[in-house]
Amino acid sequence: MITIDPRSATPPFEQLRVQLLEQVGSGELPAGARLPTVRRLAEDLGLAANTVARAYRELEADGFIQTRGRNGSFVAPQGEAAERQAQEAARAYVDRVSKLGISRAEALRFVTGALGS
């Protein structure tokens, strides 16, 4: 959950940017997670759309999110090349099993079995 303190000396776009960074770093927002649209998040937080857009632009410039045109903004894979590829593979797996109607528990069971653990 993101909260903006209007009394803070820190500008709202920076408060938003930092909180999104924390969520990416903690894994709360995993690689491939879709972010709310600029307008939606601005509305939800009571901010101007330009404020949210600035935070998104800065996060994108720093490599934390990717904007895919009309498809929206997504959390970018983080870490070393192997970690990024593993995150991308995990996101592809999640997308595929979701389309197949596989439950989370079943999907995790398949991964555990494939890892031999």
N, CA, C and O atoms as CSV, one atom per row, in Angstrom:
chain,resi,resn,atom,element,x,y,z
A,1,MET,N,N,0.843,-1.180,0.000
A,1,MET,CA,C,0.000,0.000,0.000
A,1,MET,C,C,0.882,1.234,0.000
A,1,MET,O,O,1.860,1.321,0.743
A,2,ILE,N,N,0.528,2.159,-0.823
A,2,ILE,CA,C,1.300,3.390,-0.963
A,2,ILE,C,C,0.538,4.516,-0.286
A,2,ILE,O,O,-0.670,4.670,-0.465
A,3,THR,N,N,1.273,5.300,0.496
A,3,THR,CA,C,0.673,6.463,1.135
A,3,THR,C,C,1.558,7.677,0.864
A,3,THR,O,O,2.786,7.596,0.896
A,4,ILE,N,N,0.915,8.775,0.604
A,4,ILE,CA,C,1.614,10.031,0.352
A,4,ILE,C,C,1.282,10.983,1.485
A,4,ILE,O,O,0.115,11.219,1.801
A,5,ASP,N,N,2.331,11.528,2.091
A,5,ASP,CA,C,2.160,12.483,3.184
A,5,ASP,C,C,2.276,13.896,2.619
A,5,ASP,O,O,3.377,14.337,2.289
A,6,PRO,N,N,1.153,14.615,2.502
A,6,PRO,CA,C,1.194,15.953,1.911
A,6,PRO,C,C,1.973,16.965,2.755
A,6,PRO,O,O,2.359,18.021,2.255
A,7,ARG,N,N,2.204,16.645,4.032
A,7,ARG,CA,C,2.947,17.566,4.907
A,7,ARG,C,C,4.449,17.332,4.858
A,7,ARG,O,O,5.219,18.112,5.418
A,8,SER,N,N,4.869,16.266,4.195
A,8,SER,CA,C,6.284,15.924,4.126
A,8,SER,C,C,7.047,16.922,3.264
A,8,SER,O,O,6.515,17.470,2.298
A,9,ALA,N,N,8.303,17.142,3.636
A,9,ALA,CA,C,9.180,17.997,2.841
A,9,ALA,C,C,9.600,17.288,1.547
A,9,ALA,O,O,10.059,17.932,0.604
A,10,THR,N,N,9.443,15.976,1.508
A,10,THR,CA,C,9.777,15.186,0.324
A,10,THR,C,C,8.642,15.322,-0.691
A,10,THR,O,O,7.478,15.113,-0.348
A,11,PRO,N,N,8.972,15.671,-1.935
A,11,PRO,CA,C,7.917,15.833,-2.946
A,11,PRO,C,C,7.121,14.537,-3.145
A,11,PRO,O,O,7.668,13.445,-2.990
A,12,PRO,N,N,5.853,14.654,-3.483
A,12,PRO,CA,C,5.009,13.469,-3.664
A,12,PRO,C,C,5.562,12.463,-4.672
A,12,PRO,O,O,5.482,11.257,-4.438
A,13,PHE,N,N,6.127,12.938,-5.797
A,13,PHE,CA,C,6.647,11.986,-6.779
A,13,PHE,C,C,7.787,11.170,-6.189
A,13,PHE,O,O,7.938,9.991,-6.508
A,14,GLU,N,N,8.584,11.785,-5.336
A,14,GLU,CA,C,9.709,11.082,-4.713
A,14,GLU,C,C,9.213,10.095,-3.657
A,14,GLU,O,O,9.761,9.001,-3.527
A,15,GLN,N,N,8.188,10.472,-2.909
A,15,GLN,CA,C,7.596,9.533,-1.950
A,15,GLN,C,C,7.079,8.299,-2.679
A,15,GLN,O,O,7.287,7.171,-2.230
A,16,LEU,N,N,6.409,8.516,-3.801
A,16,LEU,CA,C,5.881,7.415,-4.593
A,16,LEU,C,C,7.010,6.567,-5.154
A,16,LEU,O,O,6.964,5.339,-5.072
A,17,ARG,N,N,8.017,7.206,-5.720
A,17,ARG,CA,C,9.150,6.488,-6.314
A,17,ARG,C,C,9.830,5.599,-5.286
A,17,ARG,O,O,10.111,4.432,-5.559
A,18,VAL,N,N,10.093,6.140,-4.115
A,18,VAL,CA,C,10.784,5.397,-3.056
A,18,VAL,C,C,9.934,4.209,-2.590
A,18,VAL,O,O,10.457,3.112,-2.393
A,19,GLN,N,N,8.649,4.423,-2.416
A,19,GLN,CA,C,7.787,3.327,-1.954
A,19,GLN,C,C,7.687,2.212,-2.994
A,19,GLN,O,O,7.660,1.034,-2.639
A,20,LEU,N,N,7.633,2.576,-4.267
A,20,LEU,CA,C,7.620,1.553,-5.310
A,20,LEU,C,C,8.951,0.800,-5.340
A,20,LEU,O,O,8.969,-0.419,-5.515
A,21,LEU,N,N,10.063,1.518,-5.171
A,21,LEU,CA,C,11.375,0.866,-5.104
A,21,LEU,C,C,11.441,-0.128,-3.954
A,21,LEU,O,O,11.960,-1.233,-4.110
A,22,GLU,N,N,10.914,0.266,-2.804
A,22,GLU,CA,C,10.902,-0.630,-1.646
A,22,GLU,C,C,10.077,-1.883,-1.931
A,22,GLU,O,O,10.463,-2.986,-1.543
A,23,GLN,N,N,8.956,-1.715,-2.603
A,23,GLN,CA,C,8.100,-2.865,-2.923
A,23,GLN,C,C,8.776,-3.792,-3.939
A,23,GLN,O,O,8.620,-5.011,-3.867
A,24,VAL,N,N,9.519,-3.221,-4.876
A,24,VAL,CA,C,10.257,-4.043,-5.837
A,24,VAL,C,C,11.378,-4.779,-5.104
A,24,VAL,O,O,11.568,-5.978,-5.305
A,25,GLY,N,N,12.121,-4.062,-4.255
A,25,GLY,CA,C,13.230,-4.656,-3.519
A,25,GLY,C,C,12.809,-5.764,-2.575
A,25,GLY,O,O,13.542,-6.737,-2.398
A,26,SER,N,N,11.645,-5.633,-1.969
A,26,SER,CA,C,11.168,-6.636,-1.018
A,26,SER,C,C,10.519,-7.834,-1.709
A,26,SER,O,O,10.265,-8.862,-1.081
A,27,GLY,N,N,10.253,-7.690,-3.005
A,27,GLY,CA,C,9.566,-8.765,-3.721
A,27,GLY,C,C,8.055,-8.646,-3.668
A,27,GLY,O,O,7.342,-9.443,-4.278
A,28,GLU,N,N,7.566,-7.651,-2.940
A,28,GLU,CA,C,6.120,-7.423,-2.892
A,28,GLU,C,C,5.589,-7.145,-4.303
A,28,GLU,O,O,4.479,-7.545,-4.654
A,29,LEU,N,N,6.411,-6.448,-5.106
A,29,LEU,CA,C,6.116,-6.253,-6.527
A,29,LEU,C,C,7.161,-7.060,-7.303
A,29,LEU,O,O,8.265,-6.568,-7.535
A,30,PRO,N,N,6.832,-8.283,-7.704
A,30,PRO,CA,C,7.809,-9.129,-8.393
A,30,PRO,C,C,7.995,-8.724,-9.853
A,30,PRO,O,O,7.184,-7.988,-10.415
A,31,ALA,N,N,9.063,-9.213,-10.447
A,31,ALA,CA,C,9.314,-8.963,-11.870
A,31,ALA,C,C,8.093,-9.383,-12.680
A,31,ALA,O,O,7.523,-10.455,-12.477
A,32,GLY,N,N,7.714,-8.513,-13.596
A,32,GLY,CA,C,6.565,-8.794,-14.454
A,32,GLY,C,C,5.242,-8.306,-13.916
A,32,GLY,O,O,4.244,-8.312,-14.636
A,33,ALA,N,N,5.209,-7.879,-12.654
A,33,ALA,CA,C,3.951,-7.390,-12.084
A,33,ALA,C,C,3.517,-6.123,-12.817
A,33,ALA,O,O,4.320,-5.226,-13.071
A,34,ARG,N,N,2.252,-6.075,-13.143
A,34,ARG,CA,C,1.712,-4.901,-13.831
A,34,ARG,C,C,1.405,-3.813,-12.813
A,34,ARG,O,O,0.793,-4.073,-11.777
A,35,LEU,N,N,1.829,-2.609,-13.115
A,35,LEU,CA,C,1.561,-1.462,-12.247
A,35,LEU,C,C,0.245,-0.809,-12.682
A,35,LEU,O,O,-0.174,-0.934,-13.832
A,36,PRO,N,N,-0.388,-0.120,-11.751
A,36,PRO,CA,C,-1.610,0.602,-12.129
A,36,PRO,C,C,-1.285,1.655,-13.191
A,36,PRO,O,O,-0.153,2.131,-13.279
A,37,THR,N,N,-2.274,2.007,-13.982
A,37,THR,CA,C,-2.054,3.088,-14.947
A,37,THR,C,C,-1.762,4.373,-14.190
A,37,THR,O,O,-2.100,4.510,-13.014
A,38,VAL,N,N,-1.136,5.303,-14.877
A,38,VAL,CA,C,-0.814,6.596,-14.270
A,38,VAL,C,C,-2.084,7.256,-13.756
A,38,VAL,O,O,-2.126,7.738,-12.624
A,39,ARG,N,N,-3.101,7.276,-14.574
A,39,ARG,CA,C,-4.355,7.935,-14.172
A,39,ARG,C,C,-4.991,7.250,-12.968
A,39,ARG,O,O,-5.455,7.913,-12.040
A,40,ARG,N,N,-5.010,5.907,-12.988
A,40,ARG,CA,C,-5.629,5.166,-11.887
A,40,ARG,C,C,-4.903,5.426,-10.580
A,40,ARG,O,O,-5.533,5.720,-9.563
A,41,LEU,N,N,-3.561,5.319,-10.601
A,41,LEU,CA,C,-2.790,5.521,-9.379
A,41,LEU,C,C,-2.909,6.964,-8.893
A,41,LEU,O,O,-3.019,7.213,-7.692
A,42,ALA,N,N,-2.885,7.907,-9.827
A,42,ALA,CA,C,-3.043,9.315,-9.449
A,42,ALA,C,C,-4.387,9.533,-8.767
A,42,ALA,O,O,-4.475,10.223,-7.751
A,43,GLU,N,N,-5.417,8.947,-9.328
A,43,GLU,CA,C,-6.757,9.065,-8.745
A,43,GLU,C,C,-6.809,8.421,-7.359
A,43,GLU,O,O,-7.347,8.999,-6.415
A,44,ASP,N,N,-6.242,7.212,-7.251
A,44,ASP,CA,C,-6.258,6.495,-5.976
A,44,ASP,C,C,-5.511,7.243,-4.877
A,44,ASP,O,O,-5.908,7.207,-3.712
A,45,LEU,N,N,-4.419,7.924,-5.255
A,45,LEU,CA,C,-3.592,8.619,-4.264
A,45,LEU,C,C,-3.937,10.093,-4.111
A,45,LEU,O,O,-3.384,10.772,-3.246
A,46,GLY,N,N,-4.843,10.593,-4.942
A,46,GLY,CA,C,-5.208,12.012,-4.879
A,46,GLY,C,C,-4.082,12.909,-5.380
A,46,GLY,O,O,-3.873,14.006,-4.861
A,47,LEU,N,N,-3.360,12.434,-6.392
A,47,LEU,CA,C,-2.249,13.187,-6.963
A,47,LEU,C,C,-2.571,13.593,-8.397
A,47,LEU,O,O,-3.498,13.068,-9.014
A,48,ALA,N,N,-1.798,14.527,-8.908
A,48,ALA,CA,C,-1.907,14.875,-10.318
A,48,ALA,C,C,-1.282,13.759,-11.144
A,48,ALA,O,O,-0.310,13.136,-10.717
A,49,ALA,N,N,-1.834,13.509,-12.319
A,49,ALA,CA,C,-1.303,12.455,-13.190
A,49,ALA,C,C,0.164,12.709,-13.529
A,49,ALA,O,O,0.943,11.763,-13.642
A,50,ASN,N,N,0.546,13.969,-13.691
A,50,ASN,CA,C,1.941,14.295,-14.013
A,50,ASN,C,C,2.889,13.893,-12.888
A,50,ASN,O,O,4.047,13.563,-13.146
A,51,THR,N,N,2.421,13.916,-11.659
A,51,THR,CA,C,3.241,13.516,-10.510
A,51,THR,C,C,3.565,12.026,-10.588
A,51,THR,O,O,4.714,11.621,-10.410
A,52,VAL,N,N,2.542,11.216,-10.857
A,52,VAL,CA,C,2.745,9.774,-10.989
A,52,VAL,C,C,3.584,9.483,-12.227
A,52,VAL,O,O,4.476,8.636,-12.187
A,53,ALA,N,N,3.307,10.173,-13.315
A,53,ALA,CA,C,4.066,9.963,-14.551
A,53,ALA,C,C,5.545,10.251,-14.327
A,53,ALA,O,O,6.396,9.539,-14.862
A,54,ARG,N,N,5.863,11.265,-13.557
A,54,ARG,CA,C,7.266,11.585,-13.280
A,54,ARG,C,C,7.931,10.459,-12.492
A,54,ARG,O,O,9.058,10.069,-12.800
A,55,ALA,N,N,7.245,9.939,-11.485
A,55,ALA,CA,C,7.798,8.824,-10.703
A,55,ALA,C,C,8.025,7.619,-11.608
A,55,ALA,O,O,9.071,6.976,-11.523
A,56,TYR,N,N,7.077,7.307,-12.463
A,56,TYR,CA,C,7.213,6.178,-13.393
A,56,TYR,C,C,8.383,6.409,-14.353
A,56,TYR,O,O,9.164,5.491,-14.602
A,57,ARG,N,N,8.511,7.626,-14.893
A,57,ARG,CA,C,9.610,7.922,-15.821
A,57,ARG,C,C,10.962,7.717,-15.150
A,57,ARG,O,O,11.877,7.147,-15.745
A,58,GLU,N,N,11.086,8.180,-13.915
A,58,GLU,CA,C,12.355,8.028,-13.203
A,58,GLU,C,C,12.644,6.568,-12.899
A,58,GLU,O,O,13.789,6.129,-13.010
A,59,LEU,N,N,11.629,5.813,-12.518
A,59,LEU,CA,C,11.813,4.378,-12.268
A,59,LEU,C,C,12.194,3.651,-13.553
A,59,LEU,O,O,13.004,2.724,-13.534
A,60,GLU,N,N,11.614,4.070,-14.654
A,60,GLU,CA,C,11.961,3.449,-15.931
A,60,GLU,C,C,13.394,3.803,-16.333
A,60,GLU,O,O,14.135,2.940,-16.803
A,61,ALA,N,N,13.782,5.054,-16.152
A,61,ALA,CA,C,15.151,5.480,-16.491
A,61,ALA,C,C,16.182,4.715,-15.669
A,61,ALA,O,O,17.289,4.455,-16.140
A,62,ASP,N,N,15.817,4.357,-14.443
A,62,ASP,CA,C,16.731,3.616,-13.562
A,62,ASP,C,C,16.640,2.103,-13.755
A,62,ASP,O,O,17.360,1.353,-13.097
A,63,GLY,N,N,15.757,1.646,-14.657
A,63,GLY,CA,C,15.669,0.225,-14.975
A,63,GLY,C,C,14.802,-0.600,-14.036
A,63,GLY,O,O,14.898,-1.827,-14.034
A,64,PHE,N,N,13.965,0.040,-13.242
A,64,PHE,CA,C,13.120,-0.702,-12.311
A,64,PHE,C,C,11.767,-1.071,-12.888
A,64,PHE,O,O,11.148,-2.046,-12.461
A,65,ILE,N,N,11.308,-0.295,-13.856
A,65,ILE,CA,C,10.054,-0.647,-14.521
A,65,ILE,C,C,10.255,-0.541,-16.026
A,65,ILE,O,O,11.194,0.095,-16.505
A,66,GLN,N,N,9.351,-1.178,-16.756
A,66,GLN,CA,C,9.337,-1.114,-18.210
A,66,GLN,C,C,7.953,-0.651,-18.632
A,66,GLN,O,O,6.945,-1.136,-18.117
A,67,THR,N,N,7.905,0.283,-19.564
A,67,THR,CA,C,6.624,0.719,-20.095
A,67,THR,C,C,6.482,0.120,-21.482
A,67,THR,O,O,7.368,0.256,-22.326
A,68,ARG,N,N,5.363,-0.540,-21.706
A,68,ARG,CA,C,5.112,-1.233,-22.972
A,68,ARG,C,C,3.961,-0.578,-23.717
A,68,ARG,O,O,2.976,-1.227,-24.070
A,69,GLY,N,N,4.103,0.704,-23.945
A,69,GLY,CA,C,3.085,1.442,-24.693
A,69,GLY,C,C,1.718,1.325,-24.076
A,69,GLY,O,O,1.550,1.544,-22.876
A,70,ARG,N,N,0.739,0.982,-24.886
A,70,ARG,CA,C,-0.644,0.863,-24.422
A,70,ARG,C,C,-0.862,-0.334,-23.506
A,70,ARG,O,O,-1.899,-0.438,-22.851
A,71,ASN,N,N,0.119,-1.241,-23.459
A,71,ASN,CA,C,-0.016,-2.418,-22.591
A,71,ASN,C,C,0.251,-2.084,-21.127
A,71,ASN,O,O,-0.076,-2.882,-20.249
A,72,GLY,N,N,0.834,-0.930,-20.850
A,72,GLY,CA,C,1.044,-0.507,-19.477
A,72,GLY,C,C,2.478,-0.576,-19.014
A,72,GLY,O,O,3.402,-0.757,-19.806
A,73,SER,N,N,2.646,-0.428,-17.711
A,73,SER,CA,C,3.963,-0.446,-17.080
A,73,SER,C,C,4.078,-1.675,-16.192
A,73,SER,O,O,3.125,-2.069,-15.520
A,74,PHE,N,N,5.261,-2.271,-16.205
A,74,PHE,CA,C,5.508,-3.517,-15.491
A,74,PHE,C,C,6.822,-3.429,-14.737
A,74,PHE,O,O,7.717,-2.677,-15.126
A,75,VAL,N,N,6.943,-4.192,-13.661
A,75,VAL,CA,C,8.192,-4.258,-12.909
A,75,VAL,C,C,9.198,-5.007,-13.775
A,75,VAL,O,O,8.909,-6.089,-14.287
A,76,ALA,N,N,10.370,-4.425,-13.931
A,76,ALA,CA,C,11.436,-5.034,-14.727
A,76,ALA,C,C,12.183,-6.073,-13.896
A,76,ALA,O,O,12.317,-5.921,-12.682
A,77,PRO,N,N,12.669,-7.128,-14.550
A,77,PRO,CA,C,13.516,-8.082,-13.828
A,77,PRO,C,C,14.734,-7.360,-13.260
A,77,PRO,O,O,15.250,-6.428,-13.877
A,78,GLN,N,N,15.193,-7.790,-12.084
A,78,GLN,CA,C,16.304,-7.135,-11.401
A,78,GLN,C,C,17.450,-8.116,-11.204
A,78,GLN,O,O,17.262,-9.328,-11.306
A,79,GLY,N,N,18.638,-7.590,-10.922
A,79,GLY,CA,C,19.777,-8.419,-10.570
A,79,GLY,C,C,20.676,-8.734,-11.754
A,79,GLY,O,O,20.628,-8.075,-12.792
A,80,GLU,N,N,21.491,-9.751,-11.569
A,80,GLU,CA,C,22.419,-10.193,-12.605
A,80,GLU,C,C,21.657,-10.820,-13.764
A,80,GLU,O,O,20.462,-11.095,-13.655
A,81,ALA,N,N,22.351,-11.044,-14.868
A,81,ALA,CA,C,21.709,-11.568,-16.078
A,81,ALA,C,C,20.974,-12.876,-15.813
A,81,ALA,O,O,19.841,-13.048,-16.263
A,82,ALA,N,N,21.605,-13.802,-15.087
A,82,ALA,CA,C,20.959,-15.091,-14.810
A,82,ALA,C,C,19.706,-14.900,-13.956
A,82,ALA,O,O,18.693,-15.560,-14.185
A,83,GLU,N,N,19.768,-14.012,-12.986
A,83,GLU,CA,C,18.606,-13.743,-12.143
A,83,GLU,C,C,17.479,-13.135,-12.963
A,83,GLU,O,O,16.318,-13.508,-12.795
A,84,ARG,N,N,17.811,-12.203,-13.848
A,84,ARG,CA,C,16.787,-11.570,-14.687
A,84,ARG,C,C,16.118,-12.608,-15.586
A,84,ARG,O,O,14.898,-12.600,-15.748
A,85,GLN,N,N,16.924,-13.505,-16.173
A,85,GLN,CA,C,16.360,-14.531,-17.039
A,85,GLN,C,C,15.474,-15.487,-16.248
A,85,GLN,O,O,14.428,-15.914,-16.735
A,86,ALA,N,N,15.888,-15.822,-15.037
A,86,ALA,CA,C,15.070,-16.704,-14.195
A,86,ALA,C,C,13.754,-16.017,-13.830
A,86,ALA,O,O,12.702,-16.656,-13.823
A,87,GLN,N,N,13.808,-14.726,-13.528
A,87,GLN,CA,C,12.589,-13.982,-13.213
A,87,GLN,C,C,11.661,-13.940,-14.418
A,87,GLN,O,O,10.448,-14.088,-14.272
A,88,GLU,N,N,12.224,-13.739,-15.610
A,88,GLU,CA,C,11.408,-13.707,-16.823
A,88,GLU,C,C,10.775,-15.077,-17.072
A,88,GLU,O,O,9.608,-15.166,-17.454
A,89,ALA,N,N,11.551,-16.144,-16.854
A,89,ALA,CA,C,11.023,-17.497,-17.033
A,89,ALA,C,C,9.907,-17.781,-16.025
A,89,ALA,O,O,8.896,-18.396,-16.363
A,90,ALA,N,N,10.102,-17.327,-14.791
A,90,ALA,CA,C,9.080,-17.524,-13.763
A,90,ALA,C,C,7.797,-16.794,-14.142
A,90,ALA,O,O,6.703,-17.339,-13.991
A,91,ARG,N,N,7.925,-15.574,-14.629
A,91,ARG,CA,C,6.744,-14.805,-15.029
A,91,ARG,C,C,6.036,-15.502,-16.196
A,91,ARG,O,O,4.807,-15.566,-16.221
A,92,ALA,N,N,6.800,-16.023,-17.158
A,92,ALA,CA,C,6.199,-16.731,-18.287
A,92,ALA,C,C,5.457,-17.980,-17.798
A,92,ALA,O,O,4.373,-18.297,-18.288
A,93,TYR,N,N,6.051,-18.685,-16.829
A,93,TYR,CA,C,5.410,-19.876,-16.265
A,93,TYR,C,C,4.100,-19.508,-15.572
A,93,TYR,O,O,3.080,-20.170,-15.762
A,94,VAL,N,N,4.137,-18.458,-14.777
A,94,VAL,CA,C,2.934,-18.017,-14.065
A,94,VAL,C,C,1.838,-17.642,-15.065
A,94,VAL,O,O,0.677,-18.010,-14.893
A,95,ASP,N,N,2.219,-16.911,-16.102
A,95,ASP,CA,C,1.225,-16.528,-17.109
A,95,ASP,C,C,0.618,-17.758,-17.771
A,95,ASP,O,O,-0.592,-17.817,-17.988
A,96,ARG,N,N,1.457,-18.740,-18.092
A,96,ARG,CA,C,0.979,-19.944,-18.774
A,96,ARG,C,C,0.062,-20.781,-17.888
A,96,ARG,O,O,-1.012,-21.191,-18.327
A,97,VAL,N,N,0.476,-21.043,-16.636
A,97,VAL,CA,C,-0.362,-21.878,-15.773
A,97,VAL,C,C,-1.666,-21.169,-15.423
A,97,VAL,O,O,-2.693,-21.816,-15.220
A,98,SER,N,N,-1.624,-19.849,-15.354
A,98,SER,CA,C,-2.863,-19.099,-15.111
A,98,SER,C,C,-3.839,-19.300,-16.255
A,98,SER,O,O,-5.032,-19.507,-16.035
A,99,LYS,N,N,-3.327,-19.238,-17.480
A,99,LYS,CA,C,-4.184,-19.441,-18.652
A,99,LYS,C,C,-4.737,-20.862,-18.702
A,99,LYS,O,O,-5.818,-21.099,-19.241
A,100,LEU,N,N,-3.990,-21.800,-18.137
A,100,LEU,CA,C,-4.437,-23.195,-18.116
A,100,LEU,C,C,-5.388,-23.498,-16.967
A,100,LEU,O,O,-5.965,-24.584,-16.900
A,101,GLY,N,N,-5.549,-22.532,-16.062
A,101,GLY,CA,C,-6.440,-22.727,-14.924
A,101,GLY,C,C,-5.829,-23.545,-13.805
A,101,GLY,O,O,-6.549,-24.111,-12.982
A,102,ILE,N,N,-4.510,-23.611,-13.768
A,102,ILE,CA,C,-3.797,-24.366,-12.734
A,102,ILE,C,C,-3.749,-23.529,-11.456
A,102,ILE,O,O,-3.456,-22.335,-11.508
A,103,SER,N,N,-4.035,-24.148,-10.315
A,103,SER,CA,C,-4.008,-23.418,-9.050
A,103,SER,C,C,-2.566,-23.092,-8.650
A,103,SER,O,O,-1.613,-23.688,-9.153
A,104,ARG,N,N,-2.438,-22.156,-7.754
A,104,ARG,CA,C,-1.118,-21.778,-7.238
A,104,ARG,C,C,-0.426,-22.981,-6.591
A,104,ARG,O,O,0.758,-23.226,-6.822
A,105,ALA,N,N,-1.181,-23.729,-5.776
A,105,ALA,CA,C,-0.603,-24.890,-5.085
A,105,ALA,C,C,-0.097,-25.925,-6.092
A,105,ALA,O,O,0.985,-26.487,-5.923
A,106,GLU,N,N,-0.886,-26.171,-7.135
A,106,GLU,CA,C,-0.457,-27.134,-8.153
A,106,GLU,C,C,0.777,-26.630,-8.894
A,106,GLU,O,O,1.715,-27.389,-9.141
A,107,ALA,N,N,0.770,-25.356,-9.244
A,107,ALA,CA,C,1.908,-24.776,-9.963
A,107,ALA,C,C,3.184,-24.891,-9.133
A,107,ALA,O,O,4.242,-25.236,-9.659
A,108,LEU,N,N,3.083,-24.603,-7.838
A,108,LEU,CA,C,4.251,-24.732,-6.959
A,108,LEU,C,C,4.696,-26.185,-6.835
A,108,LEU,O,O,5.890,-26.474,-6.767
A,109,ARG,N,N,3.730,-27.088,-6.805
A,109,ARG,CA,C,4.061,-28.518,-6.741
A,109,ARG,C,C,4.837,-28.941,-7.985
A,109,ARG,O,O,5.798,-29.705,-7.890
A,110,PHE,N,N,4.424,-28.449,-9.143
A,110,PHE,CA,C,5.125,-28.781,-10.394
A,110,PHE,C,C,6.555,-28.250,-10.379
A,110,PHE,O,O,7.483,-28.937,-10.806
A,111,VAL,N,N,6.724,-27.040,-9.892
A,111,VAL,CA,C,8.073,-26.443,-9.830
A,111,VAL,C,C,8.938,-27.217,-8.854
A,111,VAL,O,O,10.091,-27.525,-9.156
A,112,THR,N,N,8.400,-27.534,-7.693
A,112,THR,CA,C,9.157,-28.293,-6.695
A,112,THR,C,C,9.576,-29.649,-7.260
A,112,THR,O,O,10.711,-30.084,-7.071
A,113,GLY,N,N,8.669,-30.298,-7.941
A,113,GLY,CA,C,8.976,-31.580,-8.564
A,113,GLY,C,C,10.060,-31.441,-9.635
A,113,GLY,O,O,10.965,-32.271,-9.722
A,114,ALA,N,N,9.963,-30.400,-10.439
A,114,ALA,CA,C,10.953,-30.192,-11.499
A,114,ALA,C,C,12.335,-29.887,-10.928
A,114,ALA,O,O,13.352,-30.239,-11.526
A,115,LEU,N,N,12.368,-29.236,-9.778
A,115,LEU,CA,C,13.650,-28.932,-9.124
A,115,LEU,C,C,14.221,-30.128,-8.388
A,115,LEU,O,O,15.386,-30.128,-7.992
A,116,GLY,N,N,13.391,-31.150,-8.208
A,116,GLY,CA,C,13.849,-32.349,-7.518
A,116,GLY,C,C,13.950,-32.197,-6.017
A,116,GLY,O,O,14.704,-32.916,-5.361
A,117,SER,N,N,13.187,-31.255,-5.472
A,117,SER,CA,C,13.233,-31.014,-4.028
A,117,SER,C,C,12.040,-31.607,-3.342
A,117,SER,O,O,11.912,-31.501,-2.123
